[in-house]
Amino acid sequence: MASALERLRRSSAVDLTGLGLVALVLFWLAVNFVKAPAEFINVGLIGLTNGAIYGIVALGYTIVYGILQLINFAHGDVFALSGLVASTVIVSVLGLDADASVPVIVGGMLLTLVVIMTMFSFVNATIERVAYKPLRHAPRLAPLITAIGVSFIVQNVGLAIYGVNFRSVPAFIPPTNVFEIGGVSYTWDKLAALMVVVPLLGLLTWFVRQTRQGKAMRAVSQDREASAMMGIDVNRTISITFAIAGSLAGAAGIVFLLQFNMRYDTGFELGLIAFTAAVLGGIGNLPGAVLGAILIGLIQAFNEGLTWFAPGSDWTRTIVFGILILILVFRPEGLLGERTPEGA
């Protein structure tokens, strides 16, 4: 009885500490909103757009972890390589530039999206077949180390092909305002990112919840052996999962390229941010990954864009990974409360 009471006291102390930190952050946000509401909303819209991009990458982490309980550290590097290849397709193969007509630009970008998503679904499925499948029954440490090794291999492939310089594409979508109300504005280039991201997120959710293959993925994530006994091809299901994750990485690479510059190591940091978002929302949970990504995008934007006691961009990495540590301490199952088999 005494030990149970002691555990209860410790648990209450941890919960109170976590609530105190949340209250402090909310107070800081409220003060910034009161001081400059238009600026606060503008920064929040930027964070929403960035968070949506993080969400596509985070979904790739979370669907793979949901089935294999494997953190695929190479996923962020596949994302970066897809963006670099997309820059070659857009600039060198299709020859698109900002002066082209709207139908040509739209058609070229849709063609690039299809090509890159298809190419990197194959790349990711190949990585799974070569690097992860032989270790399916090995101790957990072996595939984890392999994932780190594959990450460095993919990163160095990008370095060997594209060098250390950043790659970019012309500004096809002008940063003109979609709307401007009372100092709050939103530009077409940011809206275009959401117009790609939101349908992809909805399509993936529908696929996993409604289709036969999606139900097979959910069954394999719960119990591989039972799924095999029920006639589900587990190896095929895992390969399809990696292919979907690769196509998501390709789509995210294109959307990110349209907003920012990219180089071979862009995916390392962004991949860790997306992984943090997946853990924050509840890794293995699709809505949780999106929720966590949007929250991380907002936190990053508020940290770098607000003026009252904002730490600034130099502290972004510290804050993001500090959040990862705090989530693992205070709520390891994530915000949506889905406990994985390992209790992560």
Salt bridges, closest charged atoms under 4 A:
GLU6 OE1 - ARG9 NH2 2.68
GLU6 OE2 - ARG10 NE 3.31
GLU128 OE2 - ARG136 NH2 2.42
ASP189 OD2 - LYS190 NZ 3.87
ASP265 OD1 - ARG263 NE 2.73
GLU269 OE1 - ARG317 NH2 3.08
GLU333 OE2 - ARG331 NH1 3.51
GLU333 OE1 - ARG339 NH2 3.64
GLU342 OE2 - ARG140 NH1 2.02
